[in-house]
């Protein structure tokens, strides 16, 4: 997507991806492809990391990644799209912070501050979550990791493409 003068069109967003059920890598790749098919431009993708689940019931480890995207969708419409993609990957919302085939979080969008009953940007718990910040630092080297314990976030050799 570009404007007539060649500048990128749309608003930038950073999206957090996670999966700990089924073929975790395939679920993350499904998310990226579904975003592309919906017309969302993938600008950058982090490495894929493995992390232990945080909060909620006992469950298996997650694969996590971050993608930077650009889209003309509003935050509300992007949230609706990401929830549709989660459902398409077989996500069923039964237990808060429970295991899931796919989780897509809208983390931030440049200087946007957005608050509704269903969505807050920037993500309110992002700065305390190493499983978000470490992959986010791959796509934005200015991210400060000094305030989180990162030893539980293991970079894998897996790729989203």
N, C-alpha and C positions, 0 to 999 in steps of 0.2 A: 504494500500500500504506500503510495507516494502522492504528494500534492503536485500540481503542475510545475512548480519550481524545483522539484526533485527532493524536497524535504519529506521526512517521514510523516504520514498522516496518522491520526488517532492518538490515543492516550497510552502511555506506557504503564504496565502493571507487572509486578513480580508475583508469581503464583507458586505456592508450595505444594508439592505432590508427595503423597505417601501411600504405601500399600503394605499390608501384612497378611493378606489372605490370598490363596491361589497362586498363580504365576505372577509374583510381585512385579518383576521387570516388565512383563507383557502388559500388566495393568497400567504402569507408568507410561509405557510407549503408546498404549491405546489413548491415554489422555492427551498426549502431545499430538497424535494424528487427528483425533477428534477436534481439537482446537483448530488445527490447520484447515480441516474440512469445513469448519464453521466460519472460516475467513479471518481467524485470529493469526497475526503474523508472529512466528516464533523468532525472537531477536537473538537470544542466547540461552544456553542450557548449562546447568552445573554438571559436575560429576554426580554419580549415584553413590549414596552413602547408606550404610546399614546402621541402625540404631535400635536400642531397646525401647519398648513402649513406655510412655510417660503417662502416669495417671490411669484411671479406669481399672478394669479387671485384669487379671493375669492373662497375658497373651504373647504371641510370638513377635519376633523382631520385625521392624519396618525397613523397607527401602524408602529413602527420601531423596528428593531432588528439588531444584528450583528452576523454573523457566521464566525468563523475561519476555514479555509479549507486548505487542502494540495492537490496539483495536479501537474501532469507532463505537463499540458498545458502551453503554453507560455502566457504572458499577453494578446497579441492580440487574441489568440484562446480562452482564458477564457472570454474576452470581447464579442467575437462572441457568445459563449455559453450562457452567461448571457442575451444578447439581444434576442437570440432565446427563452430562457425561459420566458422573459418578454412578447414576442409576443404570446407564448403559453398560457399565463395567460390573454390574451385579451388586452394587452397594445397597444394603438394607439397613436403615437406621432403627436399631432396636435398643442398644445400650450406649449411653453417652460415653465417649472416649473408648468405645469397645473396638474389637477387631474390625477391619474393613478391607474390602477389595481395593477401594480407591478413595482417597481423600484429596480434595483440591481446595486450598485456602487462598483467598485474595489477601496478599500480605501488605502491599503498599502500592502507591501510584504517585511517583514524584512528590509534589508538595500537597497532594490532595488529602484533606481531612473529611471523612464521610461517615455519618452515623445515622443508622436507622434501627428499628427493632430487630432486624435480621442480619445486618452487616455493619461492621466497623472497620474503617481503613484509616490509618494503618492498623493491622491486626493487633488487638490489645495484649496478647501474650507473646508476640513475636520476639521481643528483645530478651526474654528469659529462656528461650528454647534453642539449645545448641543444634538440635536436628533441623532447625530452620535457618539459623544464622550461618552455620558452616557452609551449606550449599549456596546460600545467598551471597556469601563472600566470594564464591567462584565467579559469579556474574557481576558483582560489584565489589572490587577490592577495597573500597572505603569503609566497608562494614567493620565495625569494631567488635572483635571477639573477646576482648579482655574481661568482660563482665560475666561470661558463662564458662562452665566447665565443659571442655570439648573432648575429653578423653574417651567418652562413650560413643563418639561419632566416628565410624570407621569408613574411610573411602574405599570403594570397591573398584574393580577393573571393568564394571558394567557401564554401558553407555545408553543414553536415551535414543540414539539414532541407529 
